[in-house]
Amino acid sequence: MAQEDQKSVLKPEAAKASIRLDRKHPLAIRWMHWINFPVLFTMIWSGLLIYWNVSDNAYQYPHRVYRIGIGNFTLFRFFPDWFYNALQMPYHVTQGLGYHFFFMWIFAINGIAYVLYTWLSGEWRFLLPERRSLKDAIQVTLVDLHIRKGLPPQKKYNGAQRIAYTSVIVMGAGMLLTGLAIYKPTSAHWLTQLLGGYEMARWLHFWLTMSLLGFFGVHVMQVILAGWNNFRSMVSGLEVQPVEATSLEAERKSRS
């Protein structure tokens, strides 16, 4: 009897897993995410070539849209000469237009495909802001700024991400519409007029682009802060989670 008790004491317990793999991002979402990266980079680069051409002699035109100022007074201009000269970009407007309009169609097709996929697959349930998203977004922001501690319950996307990612979709649609209004102010005159005229369409297009650049900067910073696990999930689709964390599969089932 003593020998049996000794054997039971010495018998090693089965190792318990402390982590698991969760399926986070579907393949289609990952493809469309990474396609957008070079497309948006090329469109912004080609847009700078176009803006250089229409920004020449800026201070002679107080109605210009690529500046911050009132009347004839300009506080800041996008973009000053030294910016283009440093990048060796001046006066390639034809090249800029060609690239911009070509990649515009890829951006449009990819964006429409993304919206359709999220709608048909049900992924929109994770993406659209909820009733408490604004409150969660404020809490997440305060934690990121080290003003307070304690994140809200973590799901696939928190409140700040839901608001940000939905806003990007709206901005993308706005960039397409304002871009078409500038590109075809005669053929699409109804759209140009609906947006407040040609100058207003230019103003909206420019500041939507600036907003997108702001989002991109914050997005990259947040990915870096979140670490390799977050980045890996957008490459492989899988995310490493502690066993006790809420399962993404359970969240999917609860929203289906």
Phi, psi and omega in degrees: 000319179294323180294321179295320179295323180292320178296320181292329178287320183282343183292122182289144177281151178293134181293137179258135179291138179256347179227165177214165176258127177250137175281113187255306186244123176297159183301318182298318179298319181293317178299312183291328176297312184283333174296322182296331185299301179292330180294312180293322177300315181293322180292321178292318178298312180292328176296324176297323177296321179290316182296327178300317182295317184273355179262359182296146182055045189300321187283355176273352184234090183294346181272003182303149183261345185266052182203167171243117183178179179230125179059233180278351182272125178245117178280317182209140182240136171260118354240145182292163184302321184298331180296311181288322180295324178295325180269358181054052186247359191293143169057056170233046188294322180296317177297317179298316180297317180299311178296317185298314183285330177292309183286343175301320182290323176295318178299317181294314181296316180296320179294317178295319178297321180295314180297315180297318181295313181298327179287310185289327182276346182087003179295341180299336180296333178274342193262316185290143178300146177255183183299323183260011184297320181296317179297316178296321181297319177297318180296316179297318180298318179295324177292318179297327179275003180061031177271327176217171180240158177100100177280153174292169179307127185274127176239198180301312175232137175277179184300320180295319179293320179300314180294316183294313184290325176292321178297323180295321177298316178296318179297319178299317177296320178296322178295321178295314183294314180292325177296318177294323179295326178282320183292318183233066183292341178268307181296321180252044184298329179296322179289318179299316179292324179297328180273002177100014180103173186297313181297319178294322178298319176298316181299313180296317181298317182295312185284335170295321177295317178298321178295320179295321177296321177298316177298316182299317179297315179294320181299313180297318180297318181292324177295319179297315180294324181290333175098181186297325183301319180292317179295318181299326181294333178276350176264309184264340184090353183248144179233136178278127182228148172298150182301324184280351181290156179297132182284135176292329177296320178296323178293321179299315181295324181290339182256354182279000000 
